[in-house]
Amino acid sequence: MSYVEKHLIPGESVQYQTKLHWIVVAGHVISSIFFALLGIVILVARFANSKSAVPAAPMYLASVFCLAFSALLAGVGFFKRSATEMGVTNKRVVVKTGLADRRTIELLLSRIESIAVEEPPLGRVLGYGTVIVRGIGGTPEVFERIQNPLKFREQVQQQIAGESKAT
């Protein structure tokens, strides 16, 4: 059960949920692949040149370090993506980021002044962008690299207008 579903108030229902786009993990995955390949190259180089002056233990340790660091990088990227939840209910917009260091934002629909979407060219093609929600008299809340930001905005606008279409 998601954070948004766990923290509903009486009479409230989830209308739409989204998360961060997969592009959030792209940098982590690319770095992870680089270090995994480096670890494999070091290991292969050690076996290919078995009469090397370099002792085997440091080569194995370097290879294991690169492979472990590769797994850590990939894990951090996937953890970051899965630790962020965004939802629109019939009463609020709820955003939760992080697990150990959690940050939650809950804006009543009646207190939302504006919601803006910024999509870079690549974001338009791949389906991600930045959503900026401004509450009445408050500072803007910026949520970057959200999956389907236009649909998120549409759902907020529908709920503000009083349409209760669950998708």
N, CA, C and O of each residue as an XYZ file, in Angstrom:
668
protein
N       0.840     -1.173      0.000
C       0.000      0.000      0.000
C       0.895      1.248      0.000
O       1.862      1.327      0.758
N       0.568      2.202     -0.841
C       1.395      3.393     -0.984
C       1.178      4.366      0.172
O       0.205      4.252      0.917
N       2.089      5.316      0.312
C       1.994      6.346      1.346
C       0.685      7.119      1.196
O      -0.002      7.391      2.181
N       0.349      7.469     -0.041
C      -0.857      8.254     -0.299
C      -2.090      7.470      0.166
O      -2.972      8.034      0.813
N      -2.154      6.195     -0.155
C      -3.305      5.374      0.231
C      -3.387      5.175      1.740
O      -4.484      5.100      2.292
N      -2.246      5.088      2.412
C      -2.219      4.890      3.860
C      -2.686      6.113      4.625
O      -3.202      5.991      5.736
N      -2.512      7.277      4.049
C      -2.772      8.514      4.779
C      -3.975      9.290      4.253
O      -3.972     10.520      4.229
N      -4.983      8.569      3.840
C      -6.223      9.211      3.406
C      -7.038      9.646      4.623
O      -7.034      8.980      5.658
N      -7.730     10.763      4.481
C      -8.616     11.220      5.539
C     -10.031     10.720      5.212
O     -10.297     10.350      4.069
N     -10.933     10.702      6.185
C     -12.289     10.194      5.920
C     -12.956     10.922      4.744
O     -12.920     12.149      4.654
N     -13.552     10.148      3.864
C     -14.242     10.695      2.699
C     -13.327     11.020      1.533
O     -13.769     11.581      0.531
N     -12.071     10.676      1.656
C     -11.095     10.994      0.611
C     -10.778      9.746     -0.199
O     -10.715      8.646      0.350
N     -10.579      9.911     -1.506
C     -10.209      8.783     -2.360
C      -9.119      9.225     -3.337
O      -9.076     10.376     -3.771
N      -8.252      8.285     -3.666
C      -7.160      8.555     -4.597
C      -7.723      8.604     -6.009
O      -8.420      7.684     -6.436
N      -7.423      9.674     -6.732
C      -7.882      9.845     -8.098
C      -6.772      9.546     -9.109
O      -7.039      9.066    -10.211
N      -5.519      9.836     -8.719
C      -4.398      9.642     -9.640
C      -3.116      9.534     -8.836
O      -2.929     10.250     -7.853
N      -2.235      8.637     -9.255
C      -0.912      8.510     -8.642
C       0.138      8.438     -9.739
O      -0.106      7.887    -10.812
N       1.295      8.994     -9.462
C       2.418      8.907    -10.386
C       3.704      8.839     -9.578
O       3.685      8.869     -8.348
N       4.807      8.747    -10.284
C       6.119      8.658     -9.633
C       7.134      9.367    -10.509
O       6.786      9.975    -11.521
N       8.374      9.284    -10.111
C       9.428      9.864    -10.931
C       9.593      9.044    -12.204
O       9.341      7.839    -12.218
N      10.012      9.703    -13.256
C      10.232      9.056    -14.548
C      11.491      8.191    -14.474
O      12.360      8.427    -13.634
N      11.587      7.207    -15.339
C      12.764      6.321    -15.342
C      14.048      7.068    -15.691
O      15.136      6.553    -15.431
N      13.960      8.258    -16.267
C      15.153      9.032    -16.614
C      15.974      9.357    -15.365
O      17.172      9.625    -15.456
N      15.320      9.331    -14.194
C      16.004      9.601    -12.928
C      17.118      8.575    -12.686
O      18.155      8.907    -12.111
N      16.905      7.342    -13.121
C      17.903      6.300    -12.893
C      18.887      6.165    -14.050
O      19.846      5.401    -13.944
N      18.679      6.879    -15.142
C      19.535      6.721    -16.330
C      21.004      7.011    -16.033
O      21.877      6.240    -16.431
N      21.281      8.103    -15.346
C      22.671      8.436    -15.012
C      23.306      7.391    -14.117
O      24.472      7.037    -14.294
N      22.544      6.900    -13.160
C      23.048      5.866    -12.263
C      23.339      4.573    -13.028
O      24.355      3.919    -12.793
N      22.450      4.220    -13.930
C      22.627      2.981    -14.696
C      23.837      3.093    -15.631
O      24.613      2.145    -15.753
N      23.998      4.235    -16.282
C      25.149      4.426    -17.177
C      26.448      4.344    -16.392
O      27.394      3.690    -16.831
N      26.509      5.003    -15.230
C      27.704      4.928    -14.382
C      27.919      3.506    -13.898
O      29.054      3.032    -13.830
N      26.841      2.831    -13.563
C      26.921      1.453    -13.095
C      27.500      0.538    -14.179
O      28.353     -0.304    -13.899
N      27.035      0.710    -15.402
C      27.551     -0.089    -16.521
C      29.034      0.172    -16.724
O      29.803     -0.759    -16.960
N      29.444      1.449    -16.631
C      30.864      1.790    -16.782
C      31.708      1.047    -15.750
O      32.708      0.422    -16.105
N      31.316      1.108    -14.475
C      32.112      0.454    -13.431
C      32.050     -1.063    -13.527
O      33.029     -1.734    -13.201
N      30.930     -1.619    -13.964
C      30.843     -3.071    -14.147
C      31.791     -3.512    -15.258
O      32.501     -4.507    -15.119
N      31.797     -2.759    -16.365
C      32.712     -3.096    -17.461
C      34.167     -2.945    -17.032
O      35.015     -3.760    -17.395
N      34.453     -1.900    -16.257
C      35.813     -1.711    -15.756
C      36.237     -2.892    -14.885
O      37.356     -3.389    -15.010
N      35.347     -3.335    -14.008
C      35.647     -4.491    -13.158
C      35.897     -5.747    -13.973
O      36.799     -6.525    -13.664
N      35.097     -5.944    -15.014
C      35.276     -7.120    -15.879
C      36.584     -7.023    -16.655
O      37.298     -8.016    -16.795
N      36.901     -5.834    -17.160
C      38.159     -5.645    -17.898
C      39.352     -5.933    -17.002
O      40.303     -6.587    -17.431
N      39.315     -5.455    -15.762
C      40.420     -5.717    -14.828
C      40.561     -7.208    -14.582
O      41.677     -7.729    -14.561
N      39.457     -7.894    -14.398
C      39.473     -9.336    -14.148
C      40.001    -10.098    -15.366
O      40.823    -11.003    -15.226
N      39.535     -9.735    -16.541
C      39.992    -10.393    -17.776
C      41.471    -10.111    -18.012
O      42.219    -10.997    -18.426
N      41.889     -8.879    -17.747
C      43.304     -8.520    -17.940
C      44.198     -9.345    -17.019
O      45.298     -9.741    -17.404
N      43.730     -9.597    -15.824
C      44.511    -10.394    -14.876
C      44.654    -11.823    -15.372
O      45.738    -12.399    -15.282
N      43.575    -12.407    -15.896
C      43.638    -13.786    -16.397
C      44.409    -13.872    -17.706
O      45.094    -14.864    -17.956
N      44.307    -12.852    -18.537
C      45.002    -12.869    -19.830
C      46.507    -12.733    -19.659
O      47.278    -13.278    -20.448
N      46.918    -12.016    -18.643
C      48.344    -11.796    -18.420
C      48.713    -12.370    -17.056
O      49.043    -11.632    -16.127
N      48.653    -13.685    -16.949
C      48.876    -14.350    -15.666
C      50.312    -14.229    -15.170
O      50.572    -14.465    -13.990
N      51.248    -13.868    -16.043
C      52.644    -13.718    -15.628
C      52.977    -12.261    -15.329
O      54.141    -11.862    -15.367
N      51.951    -11.470    -15.031
C      52.113    -10.044    -14.743
C      52.906     -9.839    -13.457
O      52.886    -10.680    -12.558
N      53.600     -8.715    -13.385
C      54.369     -8.370    -12.190
C      53.446     -7.901    -11.071
O      53.823     -7.895     -9.899
N      52.247     -7.513    -11.443
C      51.287     -7.056    -10.438
C      50.689     -8.280     -9.743
O      50.210     -9.194    -10.415
N      50.708     -8.313     -8.403
C      50.134     -9.458     -7.679
C      48.629     -9.598     -7.978
O      47.944     -8.624     -8.291
N      48.156    -10.811     -7.872
C      46.766    -11.105     -8.213
C      45.781    -10.478     -7.234
O      44.717    -10.019     -7.652
N      46.102    -10.446     -5.953
C      45.167     -9.963     -4.934
C      44.696     -8.528     -5.196
O      43.492     -8.279     -5.132
N      45.585     -7.577     -5.487
C      45.096     -6.214     -5.755
C      44.208     -6.140     -7.002
O      43.264     -5.351     -7.040
N      44.498     -6.939     -8.003
C      43.685     -6.950     -9.215
C      42.281     -7.469     -8.900
O      41.286     -6.904     -9.355
N      42.210     -8.545     -8.123
C      40.910     -9.093     -7.743
C      40.135     -8.093     -6.884
O      38.933     -7.904     -7.070
N      40.834     -7.457     -5.944
C      40.171     -6.467     -5.086
C      39.647     -5.291     -5.902
O      38.534     -4.822     -5.662
N      40.430     -4.810     -6.859
C      39.987     -3.703     -7.712
C      38.767     -4.116     -8.520
O      37.831     -3.333     -8.683
N      38.773     -5.340     -9.023
C      37.650     -5.844     -9.799
C      36.391     -5.959     -8.934
O      35.313     -5.532     -9.345
N      36.528     -6.527     -7.755
C      35.391     -6.669     -6.844
C      34.871     -5.294     -6.430
O      33.659     -5.092     -6.359
N      35.775     -4.343     -6.154
C      35.363     -2.991     -5.789
C      34.542     -2.356     -6.912
O      33.487     -1.773     -6.659
N      35.021     -2.469     -8.143
C      34.293     -1.882     -9.282
C      32.922     -2.512     -9.454
O      31.944     -1.806     -9.701
N      32.836     -3.827     -9.326
C      31.552     -4.508     -9.469
C      30.592     -4.153     -8.324
O      29.398     -3.957     -8.551
N      31.118     -4.072     -7.101
C      30.273     -3.705     -5.957
C      29.798     -2.254     -6.078
O      28.642     -1.947     -5.789
N      30.697     -1.366     -6.507
C      30.342      0.041     -6.680
C      29.293      0.180     -7.779
O      28.399      1.021     -7.693
N      29.409     -0.644     -8.803
C      28.435     -0.657     -9.890
C      27.044     -1.013     -9.358
O      26.059     -0.347     -9.679
N      26.974     -2.056     -8.552
C      25.692     -2.480     -7.980
C      25.133     -1.401     -7.048
O      23.926     -1.158     -7.033
N      26.002     -0.758     -6.278
C      25.576      0.304     -5.368
C      24.985      1.484     -6.141
O      23.940      2.012     -5.761
N      25.641      1.894     -7.213
C      25.138      3.002     -8.023
C      23.760      2.701     -8.601
O      22.860      3.539     -8.548
N      23.602      1.515     -9.148
C      22.299      1.139     -9.715
C      21.239      1.105     -8.622
O      20.119      1.572     -8.824
N      21.592      0.557     -7.473
C      20.643      0.485     -6.359
C      20.196      1.852     -5.882
O      19.017      2.050     -5.588
N      21.125      2.804     -5.800
C      20.789      4.163     -5.367
C      19.787      4.794     -6.338
O      18.828      5.434     -5.909
N      20.004      4.616     -7.629
C      19.087      5.173     -8.617
C      17.687      4.605     -8.496
O      16.710      5.353     -8.502
N      17.579      3.289     -8.387
C      16.267      2.656     -8.279
C      15.601      2.986     -6.944
O      14.382      3.141     -6.879
N      16.401      3.095     -5.879
C      15.877      3.463     -4.563
C      15.300      4.878     -4.599
O      14.222      5.130     -4.062
N      16.023      5.792     -5.232
C      15.564      7.181     -5.329
C      14.221      7.252     -6.056
O      13.322      7.983     -5.642
N      14.095      6.499     -7.124
C      12.841      6.515     -7.893
C      11.690      5.920     -7.095
O      10.588      6.468     -7.088
N      11.938      4.813     -6.430
C      10.844      4.148     -5.716
C      10.478      4.845     -4.408
O       9.411      4.575     -3.855
N      11.325      5.728     -3.901
C      11.056      6.409     -2.633
C      10.229      7.680     -2.813
O       9.962      8.379     -1.836
N       9.826      7.987     -4.021
C       9.036      9.184     -4.282
C       7.656      8.793     -4.791
O       7.529      8.017     -5.738
N       6.628      9.336     -4.157
C       5.241      9.082     -4.550
C       4.508     10.401     -4.678
O       4.714     11.313     -3.876
N       3.660     10.507     -5.675
C       2.838     11.691     -5.869
C       1.420     11.243     -6.161
O       1.188     10.326     -6.949
N       0.477     11.905     -5.510
C      -0.908     11.522     -5.726
C      -1.855     12.703     -5.668
O      -1.592     13.713     -5.014
N      -2.956     12.545     -6.367
C      -4.032     13.522     -6.340
C      -5.249     12.800     -5.786
O      -5.658     11.763     -6.309
N      -5.820     13.348     -4.733
C      -7.057     12.798     -4.189
C      -8.184     13.775     -4.510
O      -7.963     14.801     -5.153
N      -9.361     13.454     -4.069
C     -10.474     14.366     -4.300
C     -10.431     15.577     -3.365
O     -11.289     16.455     -3.455
N      -9.421     15.633     -2.452
C      -9.299     16.752     -1.523
C      -7.922     17.404     -1.484
O      -7.799     18.575     -1.126
N      -6.873     16.640     -1.857
C      -5.506     17.145     -1.681
C      -4.583     16.686     -2.805
O      -4.900     15.784     -3.580
N      -3.420     17.350     -2.860
C      -2.273     16.869     -3.629
C      -1.256     16.431     -2.585
O      -0.893     17.216     -1.708
N      -0.792     15.187     -2.668
C       0.129     14.627     -1.685
C       1.401     14.191     -2.405
O       1.349     13.474     -3.404
N       2.554     14.639     -1.879
C       3.845     14.244     -2.437
C       4.733     13.799     -1.285
O       4.868     14.508     -0.288
N       5.338     12.622     -1.425
C       6.255     12.089     -0.425
C       7.559     11.736     -1.107
O       7.565     11.029     -2.114
N       8.666     12.226     -0.564
C       9.982     11.880     -1.092
C      10.824     11.312      0.042
O      10.696     11.727      1.194
N      11.676     10.368     -0.295
C      12.606      9.799      0.669
C      11.988      8.753      1.566
O      10.768      8.649      1.687
N      12.867      7.972      2.201
C      12.435      6.973      3.175
C      13.024      7.282      4.543
O      12.283      7.512      5.499
N      14.339      7.288      4.644
C      14.982      7.587      5.924
C      14.809      9.064      6.265
O      14.480      9.412      7.399
N      15.030      9.919      5.290
C      14.884     11.363      5.446
C      13.652     11.767      4.652
O      13.767     12.247      3.524
N      12.483     11.578      5.231
C      11.216     11.752      4.520
C      10.790     13.222      4.499
O      10.950     13.956      5.474
N      10.248     13.615      3.359
C       9.652     14.951      3.193
C       8.286     14.750      2.572
O       8.169     14.119      1.522
N       7.252     15.278      3.204
C       5.911     15.175      2.651
C       5.327     16.567      2.464
O       5.554     17.473      3.265
N       4.579     16.707      1.399
C       3.888     17.947      1.096
C       2.441     17.580      0.821
O       2.156     16.708      0.000
N       1.538     18.246      1.508
C       0.118     18.013      1.315
C      -0.552     19.363      1.129
O      -0.569     20.192      2.039
N      -1.100     19.575     -0.051
C      -1.771     20.836     -0.366
C      -3.256     20.570     -0.594
O      -3.624     19.736     -1.421
N      -4.093     21.272      0.134
C      -5.528     21.160     -0.104
C      -5.831     21.737     -1.476
O      -5.286     22.773     -1.855
N      -6.695     21.070     -2.214
C      -7.039     21.538     -3.554
C      -7.593     22.963     -3.522
O      -7.338     23.749     -4.434
N      -8.343     23.294     -2.484
C      -8.925     24.634     -2.383
C      -7.871     25.708     -2.135
O      -8.156     26.895     -2.293
N      -6.658     25.311     -1.750
C      -5.589     26.262     -1.446
C      -4.540     26.339     -2.556
O      -3.523     27.012     -2.391
N      -4.765     25.671     -3.668
C      -3.815     25.720     -4.783
C      -4.147     26.917     -5.662
O      -5.262     27.064     -6.160
N      -3.148     27.759     -5.832
C      -3.319     28.963     -6.654
C      -3.023     28.674     -8.115
O      -3.761     29.106     -9.001
N      -1.933     27.935     -8.371
C      -1.579     27.608     -9.749
C      -0.743     26.337     -9.789
O      -0.120     25.940     -8.804
N      -0.751     25.719    -10.953
C       0.085     24.543    -11.189
C       0.668     24.695    -12.589
O      -0.059     24.825    -13.573
N       1.993     24.676    -12.653
C       2.690     24.877    -13.919
C       3.480     23.622    -14.273
O       3.904     22.868    -13.397
N       3.668     23.416    -15.572
C       4.441     22.281    -16.068
C       5.526     22.809    -16.999
O       5.253     23.607    -17.896
N       6.749     22.361    -16.779
C       7.865     22.687    -17.670
C       8.402     21.376    -18.221
O       8.741     20.462    -17.470
N       8.474     21.299    -19.550
C       8.997     20.093    -20.194
C      10.144     20.467    -21.126
O       9.953     21.246    -22.060
N      11.325     19.923    -20.883
C      12.395     20.136    -21.849
C      12.095     19.344    -23.120
O      11.227     18.470    -23.103
N      12.790     19.627    -24.216
C      12.510     18.890    -25.460
C      12.584     17.367    -25.293
O      11.716     16.645    -25.784
N      13.614     16.886    -24.604
C      13.729     15.436    -24.386
C      12.588     14.949    -23.494
O      12.098     13.834    -23.672
N      12.165     15.765    -22.549
C      11.054     15.410    -21.674
C       9.747     15.274    -22.427
O       8.923     14.422    -22.095
N       9.551     16.102    -23.432
C       8.323     15.991    -24.243
C       8.304     14.671    -24.991
O       7.260     14.030    -25.114
N       9.465     14.270    -25.490
C       9.556     13.019    -26.247
C       9.400     11.806    -25.321
O       8.684     10.861    -25.651
N      10.070     11.835    -24.165
C      10.080     10.679    -23.273
C       8.971     10.695    -22.221
O       8.744      9.685    -21.556
N       8.283     11.817    -22.060
C       7.160     11.869    -21.131
C       7.509     12.233    -19.702
O       6.968     11.631    -18.774
N       8.395     13.196    -19.492
C       8.688     13.662    -18.139
C       8.828     15.179    -18.134
O       9.017     15.805    -19.177
N       8.733     15.748    -16.957
C       8.876     17.189    -16.829
C       8.835     17.618    -15.377
O       8.812     16.792    -14.464
N       8.827     18.920    -15.183
C       8.807     19.512    -13.850
C       7.422     20.089    -13.595
O       6.861     20.783    -14.443
N       6.880     19.797    -12.424
C       5.598     20.352    -12.012
C       5.863     21.332    -10.874
O       6.561     21.015     -9.911
N       5.293     22.525    -11.003
C       5.445     23.553     -9.979
C       4.052     23.877     -9.442
O       3.200     24.390    -10.167
N       3.835     23.570     -8.166
C       2.549     23.815     -7.520
C       2.726     24.986     -6.560
O       3.606     24.976     -5.700
N       1.878     25.987     -6.724
C       1.942     27.168     -5.854
C       0.642     27.253     -5.068
O      -0.449     27.331     -5.632
N       0.793     27.236     -3.744
C      -0.361     27.391     -2.873
C      -0.639     28.868     -2.633
O       0.219     29.716     -2.879
N      -1.826     29.170     -2.158
C      -2.197     30.555     -1.899
C      -1.280     31.118     -0.820
O      -1.214     30.592      0.291
N      -0.570     32.199     -1.163
C       0.321     32.856     -0.218
C       1.560     32.057      0.143
O       2.293     32.438      1.055
N       1.806     30.964     -0.550
C       2.942     30.115     -0.217
C       4.033     30.161     -1.263
O       3.894     30.788     -2.313
N       5.096     29.495     -0.957
C       6.187     29.394     -1.910
C       5.895     28.263     -2.884
O       5.163     27.330     -2.553
N       6.458     28.339     -4.073
C       6.217     27.259     -5.037
C       6.920     25.968     -4.623
O       8.050     25.983     -4.135
N       6.230     24.871     -4.827
C       6.807     23.537     -4.599
C       7.163     22.965     -5.966
O       6.300     22.823     -6.832
N       8.434     22.640     -6.153
C       8.940     22.180     -7.445
C       9.215     20.677     -7.365
O       9.917     20.206     -6.470
N       8.644     19.931     -8.324
C       8.847     18.486     -8.399
C       9.399     18.170     -9.783
O       8.704     18.308    -10.790
N      10.654     17.746     -9.816
C      11.347     17.539    -11.087
C      11.254     16.100    -11.569
O      11.136     15.161    -10.781
N      11.310     15.959    -12.882
C      11.341     14.674    -13.591
C      10.184     13.749    -13.217
O      10.372     12.562    -12.951
N       9.002     14.320    -13.204
C       7.792     13.558    -12.926
C       7.322     12.871    -14.202
O       7.366     13.445    -15.290
N       6.880     11.650    -14.046
C       6.313     10.896    -15.163
C       4.944     11.483    -15.500
O       4.130     11.700    -14.602
N       4.682     11.741    -16.766
C       3.413     12.294    -17.252
C       2.970     13.557    -16.514
O       1.905     13.566    -15.897
N       3.771     14.622    -16.567
C       3.426     15.829    -15.802
C       2.142     16.504    -16.277
O       1.422     17.088    -15.467
N       1.843     16.435    -17.571
C       0.610     17.056    -18.063
C      -0.622     16.342    -17.525
O      -1.634     16.977    -17.229
N      -0.534     15.026    -17.401
C      -1.657     14.263    -16.852
C      -1.831     14.575    -15.361
O      -2.956     14.656    -14.868
N      -0.724     14.749    -14.656
C      -0.782     15.122    -13.243
C      -1.503     16.469    -13.098
O      -2.401     16.615    -12.268
N      -1.100     17.450    -13.913
C      -1.743     18.764    -13.868
C      -3.232     18.661    -14.206
O      -4.073     19.274    -13.549
N      -3.539     17.882    -15.232
C      -4.938     17.702    -15.644
C      -5.777     17.123    -14.509
O      -6.905     17.560    -14.281
N      -5.229     16.147    -13.803
C      -5.959     15.530    -12.693
C      -6.198     16.534    -11.570
O      -7.280     16.564    -10.984
N      -5.189     17.361    -11.265
C      -5.358     18.386    -10.236
C      -6.449     19.358    -10.671
O      -7.325     19.701     -9.877
N      -6.403     19.801    -11.914
C      -7.399     20.748    -12.414
C      -8.801     20.144    -12.403
O      -9.766     20.832    -12.070
N      -8.924     18.872    -12.760
C     -10.226     18.209    -12.732
C     -10.783     18.151    -11.314
O     -11.973     18.377    -11.095
N      -9.926     17.852    -10.367
C     -10.383     17.765     -8.970
C     -10.758     19.149     -8.443
O     -11.728     19.273     -7.697
N     -10.022     20.175     -8.809
C     -10.357     21.531     -8.384
C     -11.701     21.943     -8.985
O     -12.507     22.602     -8.329
N     -11.934     21.550    -10.237
C     -13.197     21.883    -10.903
C     -14.372     21.048    -10.393
O     -15.524     21.322    -10.728
N     -14.075     20.025     -9.580
C     -15.143     19.226     -9.009
C     -15.471     17.969     -9.766
O     -16.445     17.291     -9.438
N     -14.687     17.637    -10.771
C     -14.915     16.405    -11.520
C     -14.226     15.270    -10.797
O     -13.032     15.364    -10.515
N     -14.929     14.214    -10.492
C     -14.318     13.084     -9.802
C     -14.186     11.901    -10.739
O     -14.887     10.897    -10.606
N     -13.280     12.037    -11.684
C     -13.030     10.949    -12.635
C     -11.811     10.167    -12.151
O     -10.699     10.696    -12.170
N     -11.988      8.968    -11.733
C     -10.871      8.121    -11.296
C     -10.243      7.487    -12.518
O     -10.943      6.961    -13.384
N      -8.896      7.536    -12.589
C      -8.178      6.887    -13.693
C      -7.150      5.949    -13.154
O      -6.438      5.304    -13.924
